[in-house]
Amino acid sequence: MTDDNILSQYRDSIDNIDAALVCMLAERFKVTQAVGEYKASANLPPADPAREERQIARLRQLAKDAKLDPDFTEKFLRFIIDEVIRHHRQISSKES
């Protein structure tokens, strides 16, 4: 097998993983959209800082166990959480 074939196989794997990540994020945002709608209808705040901190601590530990940089994992999760909260605020303002 040539170096080009090996690199191509790696890149194919990366492409598949990226596609799976996008699908997982899409599914996650479908669920968080439903959460945002529920929170708005129940007059709950868009953010839950205590849950966010528990989640980040849990996922930092998972990252350590998986030999993934926990700081990177936290940055990635905070980006997602911030986006979810932004969506929840938008939903909440529509309900008002």
C-alpha positions in Angstrom: 0.0 0.0 0.0 1.4 3.4 -0.9 1.7 6.4 1.4 -1.1 8.1 -0.6 -3.4 5.1 0.0 -2.7 5.1 3.7 -3.3 8.9 4.0 -6.5 8.5 1.9 -7.8 5.8 4.3 -7.1 7.9 7.3 -8.9 10.8 5.7 -11.9 8.6 4.8 -12.1 7.6 8.5 -11.9 11.3 9.6 -14.6 12.2 7.1 -16.8 9.4 8.5 -16.2 10.6 12.0 -16.9 14.2 11.1 -20.2 13.1 9.5 -21.2 11.2 12.6 -20.3 14.3 14.8 -22.5 16.5 12.7 -25.4 14.0 13.0 -24.9 13.7 16.7 -24.9 17.5 17.1 -28.0 17.8 15.0 -29.8 15.2 17.2 -28.6 16.9 20.4 -29.9 20.3 19.2 -33.3 18.7 18.4 -33.5 17.6 22.0 -32.3 20.8 23.4 -34.8 22.7 21.3 -37.6 20.6 22.9 -36.0 21.4 26.3 -36.0 25.1 25.5 -39.7 25.0 24.5 -40.6 23.2 27.7 -38.6 25.7 29.8 -40.3 28.6 28.1 -43.8 27.1 28.6 -43.0 26.3 32.3 -41.4 29.8 32.9 -38.1 28.2 33.7 -34.8 30.1 33.1 -33.0 29.5 29.9 -29.8 28.5 31.7 -29.1 26.1 34.6 -25.6 26.9 35.8 -25.6 24.1 38.4 -26.4 21.5 35.8 -23.9 23.0 33.3 -21.1 22.7 35.9 -22.1 19.1 36.8 -22.1 18.2 33.1 -18.7 19.8 32.5 -17.2 18.0 35.4 -18.7 14.7 34.3 -17.5 15.2 30.7 -14.0 16.4 31.8 -13.7 13.1 33.6 -14.9 11.1 30.6 -12.3 13.0 28.5 -9.5 12.1 30.9 -10.6 8.5 30.8 -10.6 8.6 27.0 -7.2 10.2 27.0 -8.6 13.4 25.5 -7.6 16.8 26.7 -10.2 17.8 29.3 -9.5 21.5 28.7 -10.3 21.1 25.0 -13.4 19.1 25.9 -14.6 21.8 28.2 -14.1 24.5 25.6 -16.0 22.5 23.1 -18.8 21.8 25.5 -19.0 25.4 26.7 -19.4 26.5 23.0 -22.3 24.0 22.6 -23.9 25.0 26.0 -23.6 28.7 25.1 -25.3 28.1 21.8 -28.1 26.1 23.5 -28.7 28.9 26.0 -28.8 31.4 23.2 -31.5 29.3 21.5 -33.4 28.9 24.8 -33.3 32.7 25.2 -34.7 33.2 21.7 -37.5 30.7 22.4 -38.2 32.3 25.8 -38.5 35.7 24.2 -40.9 34.4 21.6 -43.1 33.0 24.4 -43.2 36.3 26.3 
